Amino acid sequence: MSKNTSSSAFRKIDVDQYNEDNFKDDEQENQQLGGIDENEINQLLATQKNCDALKICLENAPLFSKNQQAKEQALQITLRVLLSIKPSQIDSALEILDAELIDTLMKYIYRGFEFPQDGSSGHLLQWHEKVFARAGVGSIVRVLSDTARA
């Protein structure tokens, strides 16, 4: 038989939070993310501060943006930075990145595989090997299952 309980905890759920009129788009919350500043990246690349340029690219990646043009521009800039870093400098570049930025880097590596350029695939494979060695399989799983695309 059923018990008669006097618990009313289930009645404390705020059903108004599920109202469609109260919906806030992710784009509105992420308006402060302006994207990658190409001039700043060009200055860093000119002064051979490639690792710093990579970190700035990954920190300002427009992952939640719905603007495809901004995403494509960020992809091209980030790939240019990745290809400017020599294979011997990859380990030092990864040391300055935290786990979240490494996942973002892995997103850009996979996007770079989608649009190969002359000589980019081999270089991106080296990046992938080093990132995989540092972050493991978890990074790949997070990138493939994440809805925020690079």
C-alpha angles and dihedrals in degrees: 000000000000124000123232106231126185094209114131098176091117090062093063094075113117103229092181090075088071094054111122091224090064094053115129118200118229089232091064092051093049099047091113089066099092098181131236119334103223094195092056091049091049091052092050092048091049091054092047094248092134096149091054090048090053092051092050091049092052095044092052098040111142094227097149096040120114091204104107093191091058090048093050092048091049090049093053093047093047093048090050089053092046092051092048092059112087119232090247090058097051095091093051090048091053092050092067094052126088124218095270093052091047089056089050089049090052089053090055092046091055091045088051089055088056092058107035120192129189107303095349098111095062092047092048090050089057089050090048092051093051095044091048090050090052102039103025130208092318091073092054092048092049092049095048094046098042118104093207103089128199 
